[in-house]
Amino acid sequence: MPDQTSTAVPVPAADGSALSAEDAKLVTLARSSRARVSAAEGAAVRDQDGRTYAAATVALPNLSVSALQLAVAQAASSGATKLEAAAVVTASDALEGAGHAAVRDLAVDAPVHVAGPSGTLLGTVTA
């Protein structure tokens, strides 16, 4: 099994431009997933067919999965072979590394939008 520890990725500051309607929907889905279970993070991804998958962080005594890892896993287990975009809602100022790496497994160029708990865009990771 591959190493599951990855370094957090800095989030560049938002440039003030608005997200597309499709990417704003990802932020809304991620925010709702986080709030529904009072999780540390919520995430959503959109695959090559426009299908969306949303998830919240799972933190159990014997299972820990980040919201972004879980959203990517849902997409992959549903047959997605590429991601168009992802969003994470978090109180952190950095993107957790394992989730970022999971997105990159399916898309080297998909933007990962990072928003605060209020849904305000903090920035977008593109690398």
FENZI-V369196 format. One record per backbone hydrogen bond with DSSP energy under -1.0 kcal/mol. NH is the residue of the N-H (numbers start at 1). CO is the residue of the C=O. E is the energy in kcal/mol with one decimal. If there is no record, write none. Layout:
nh = <NH & NH>
co = <CO & CO>
e = <E & E>
This chain:
nh = <9 & 14 & 24 & 25 & 26 & 27 & 28 & 29 & 30 & 31 & 32 & 33 & 34 & 35 & 36 & 39 & 42 & 43 & 44 & 45 & 46 & 47 & 48 & 50 & 53 & 55 & 57 & 58 & 60 & 65 & 70 & 71 & 72 & 73 & 74 & 75 & 76 & 77 & 79 & 80 & 84 & 85 & 86 & 87 & 88 & 89 & 90 & 95 & 100 & 101 & 102 & 103 & 104 & 105 & 106 & 107 & 112 & 113 & 114 & 115 & 116 & 119 & 122 & 123 & 125>
co = <95 & 122 & 20 & 21 & 22 & 23 & 24 & 25 & 26 & 27 & 28 & 29 & 30 & 31 & 32 & 34 & 89 & 55 & 87 & 53 & 85 & 51 & 82 & 47 & 45 & 43 & 41 & 65 & 63 & 58 & 66 & 67 & 68 & 69 & 70 & 71 & 72 & 73 & 76 & 75 & 46 & 46 & 111 & 44 & 113 & 42 & 115 & 9 & 96 & 97 & 98 & 99 & 100 & 101 & 103 & 103 & 125 & 86 & 123 & 88 & 120 & 116 & 114 & 114 & 112>
e = <-3.7 & -1.7 & -2.7 & -1.8 & -1.2 & -1.7 & -2.2 & -2.7 & -2.6 & -2.7 & -2.4 & -2.3 & -2.2 & -2.3 & -2.5 & -2.1 & -1.8 & -2.7 & -2.2 & -2.3 & -2.4 & -2.6 & -1.5 & -2.0 & -2.2 & -2.6 & -2.1 & -2.8 & -3.3 & -2.3 & -2.4 & -2.3 & -2.3 & -2.6 & -2.4 & -2.0 & -2.9 & -2.8 & -1.5 & -2.5 & -3.1 & -1.1 & -2.2 & -2.6 & -2.7 & -3.0 & -2.6 & -2.9 & -1.8 & -2.6 & -2.0 & -2.3 & -2.2 & -1.2 & -1.3 & -1.5 & -2.5 & -2.9 & -3.0 & -3.1 & -2.5 & -2.4 & -3.1 & -1.6 & -2.7>
